[in-house]
Amino acid sequence: MAACSPVLLARGRPCRNLKEAAENFRALLSAEEVFGNLNPVELEIGCGNGAFVAELAKREPDRNFYAVEICSNVILTAMERVMREGIPNVRFLNIPAEILPCYLPGESVEKIYLNFSTPLPEPNRAKQRLTSPRFLGIYRALLKDGGTIEQKTDSGYFFDFSLAQYALCGFEVTDVTRDLHKSAYAAGNIVTEYEANFLAQGKPIYRAVAVKRAAPAENEDALLPPQ
Ligand SMILES: C[S@@+](CC[C@H](N)C(=O)[O-])C[C@H]1O[C@@H](n2cnc3c(N)ncnc32)[C@H](O)[C@@H]1O
């Protein structure tokens, strides 16, 4: 982990209470200082082994990328990849997405990627899904107006849940497909580690874009569908 310090910006939880941490702890990063330029900033949440963000950063050298991953041994693989390949425009945060507001300034991000986030189909885990109103509120605060979330998943249930939450939380849903690899959106798609596994199993990949729009409803609990 120490060898990866040049690309690792944050590690761990500022305190046990994530809500309190997000409200009270601030170690806001300046992208200009981090990357040495004023290029647009994009964010991948749950980057896994980093294959996606590494390829994207190579294709988009004039954009900067933050990659967030909660699991230390997984993010280590991603960081080693980026360092080995000498990719200059990627930095990592080994934190739970819940505390992103502690590190990234509001309205500083142009695009968020959610690739194969854990679907958590159990009804009592709806609030932990990365597209629940709690998280969409965080993403809204981080995104610039007109900023987007690009989501891919193998779970039809999670996909439908996410589309409903986007609509309720002030996002306009566009570019929807329930079979990415048989759609026009397949061109230029970067296949992630999990995506490759699901494709090998013959599963369709669901994909949508959510664009930040009007103000959302105020009570996030009222937004979750009845279970
Ligand atoms: C199913 S894997 C997908 C990995 C990768 N995106 C891919 O498509 O190959 C989901 C990843 O999200 C990470 N993750 C789950 N919840 C998270 C959270 N709250 N904050 C940050 N990362 C999270 C997990 O540790 C895991 O590596």
The ligand as an ORCA input file, in Angstrom:
! r2SCAN-3c Opt
* xyz 0 1
  C     -19.436     -6.112     -7.924
  S     -17.971     -5.201     -7.730
  C     -17.745     -4.433     -9.321
  C     -16.321     -4.021     -9.570
  C     -16.052     -3.284    -10.883
  N     -16.760     -2.019    -10.933
  C     -16.398     -4.127    -12.078
  O     -17.395     -3.822    -12.753
  O     -15.661     -5.081    -12.360
  C     -18.521     -3.840     -6.713
  C     -17.371     -3.087     -6.067
  O     -17.900     -1.969     -5.360
  C     -17.237     -1.844     -4.110
  N     -18.147     -1.148     -3.189
  C     -19.311     -1.616     -2.682
  N     -19.886     -0.721     -1.875
  C     -19.079      0.374     -1.879
  C     -19.132      1.639     -1.219
  N     -20.143      1.961     -0.400
  N     -18.128      2.523     -1.432
  C     -17.082      2.200     -2.251
  N     -16.978      1.011     -2.906
  C     -17.958      0.108     -2.719
  C     -16.955     -3.289     -3.709
  O     -15.906     -3.407     -2.764
  C     -16.624     -3.928     -5.054
  O     -15.234     -3.874     -5.342
*
